Amino acid sequence: MNILILGIFVAAAFLLQALMGYFQIRNFAHNYHEVRQGGRVLIGKNPRRFRQGSLMLIGLDPDDRIQEIRIMKGLTVFSRFREVDRFDGESVAEVGADYATLHKLSRTERECFLNAYRNYVNYKTNNLSFEDFDTSRVSMFSLPIFSEISMKMKAIPQTLTHVFKKKII
């Protein structure tokens, strides 16, 4: 009976995490759409598994000047985007190439900005690969939560046989 309660608790936790992840993805889509209204958007990421990760949206005008920056930092699904108004009006190329300017950002923000800047340079130099644009293999079910659920589901038969063998003997 304890295993059944534990299983229900684990399933409820996964469902809650999936639901909260859905709301976080909606928050990303909403912020991306708002930034996209002003022009092109650079996306920088700094994913971490057990430390604070970050995701940055950089809105650019037609002259590649920064209109706005939004960043989401955190460990949990409760993280939300906030605005960073340090570099409004500055050229993304100048900010990305200036060591002193970049050190005005925190370490995670700086890594995020440099990832977005690398994408910008690859775009400007036509060095983007097909994989950068290929979204055919991207689906909601490729999110980490679903791969985690899949691994747990595959482990259930082995766990159950192990539990029942102990009770029979």
N, C-alpha and C positions, 0 to 999 in steps of 0.2 A: 504494500500500500504506500509506503514511503517513496518508492521509486515512481509511482504514478503521480504523486503530488509534486515530486521534484521535476518530473517530465512536464507537467502542466505549468509549473513555475518557469522553467526554461523556455518553453514555447511562448508563454505570455511575454517574457522578457524580449525574445527575438521579435515578436510582433510589435511590441512597443517601440523597439529600436528601429524597426522598418518604418513604422508610422512617423516617428520623429525625423528619420532620414528623409522621408518624403517631404515633410514640411521644410527641411533645410534645402532640399533641391528646389522647391518652389520659391524659397527666398532667393536662391541664386538666380533662378530664371527671372524673377521680378527685378532684381538689381541689374542684371545683364541687360534686360530690355530697357530700363531707364537710362543706363549709360550709353547704350547703342543708339538711342534717340539723338544724341549729340554728334555721332560720327563713328569712326572705327573704334574697336575695343581690343586692347592687348590683354591677354590673360596670363598671369604668372602663377605658378603653383610651387609649393614647398611641402609635399606630403610627408608626414611622419607617422609612425605607428604608435609609439608610446610617449612621444613628446608633442608639444604644441605645433600643429601644422598650420599652414596659411594658404589663402587663395586671394589673388589680387586682380581687380579689374581696373584697367587704365584706359580712360576715354581720351581719344585723340581727335583734334580738329583736322581739317584738310592739310594744314601746314605741319602736321606731326607735332603739334604743341599739346601739352597735357591740359585737358579740360578738367578732369576730375579723377581721383583715385579712390577706390573703395577696397577695403580689405576685410577678410574674415579670418580671424585667428582663434584657435582653441583646440581643445581635446575632445569636446563632446558635441552632440547634435544640437545643443542649445546655442552654439556660436552663430552670430549674425554679422552682417556686413556693417562697417562703420566707415565714415569718410575720412580721408587723409588730405588736408588742404595745404600741404607744404610746397608742392611744385606746380601749382596752377599757373598756366601760361608759359612754362619753361619747355624747351625742346626736349623730347624724350631721348634723343641721341646725346645731347649735352649732359643731361642728368645721368644717363647710363654710363657715360665715359668718365665722369668726374668722381674720383675717389672720395674727396672731402664732402661733396654733396651727398653721396650715398651713405656716408656714415652719420647723417642726420636721422637715418631710419634705424629701427631696431634690427637685430640680426635676422630674425625671421622675415621681416618686411623687406630687408635688403636682398635676401636670397630670392624672395618672390619677385621683386622688381628685376633682378638680374635674369631670372628665368624668362620673364616677359620681354626684357630687352633682347635676349638671345633670339627669341621668336621673331621680334621685330627686325633684327639684323638678317636673319635667315629669309624673311619675307622680302626685304629690300634687295637682297643679293640673289634672289631666286634660288636659294638653296633649300627650300622646303621640299621634303620628300612626299611621295604619294601617301604614306602612312599618316602624315600630319593632317591630311584632309579626309582620309578614309574613315567613314563612320559606319560602314556596313556591319562591322563586328561589334559595334557598341549597342548595348541594349540595357534595359533596366535590370535584367537578370545577371548582368556581368558585374553588378555592384558587389562589394565585399560581403555585405550581409547575406546575399543569396548564396555565395560560395561557402560561407560559414555554415549556413543552414544545410546545404547539400552535404558537407563533410559530416555534420552531426547526424543527419538522416542515414548516411551510409554506415555510421558506427553503431546505430541502434541495434541491428540484429546481433552483432558480436557482443554487445553489452548485455542484451537480454539472455543470450545463451550462456554467458558467463554467470549471470545472476541465478538463472534457473539450475545450472549445474551445481552451484554451491548449496542450494536448498534441497536438492534431491539426495545428495550424498550426506 
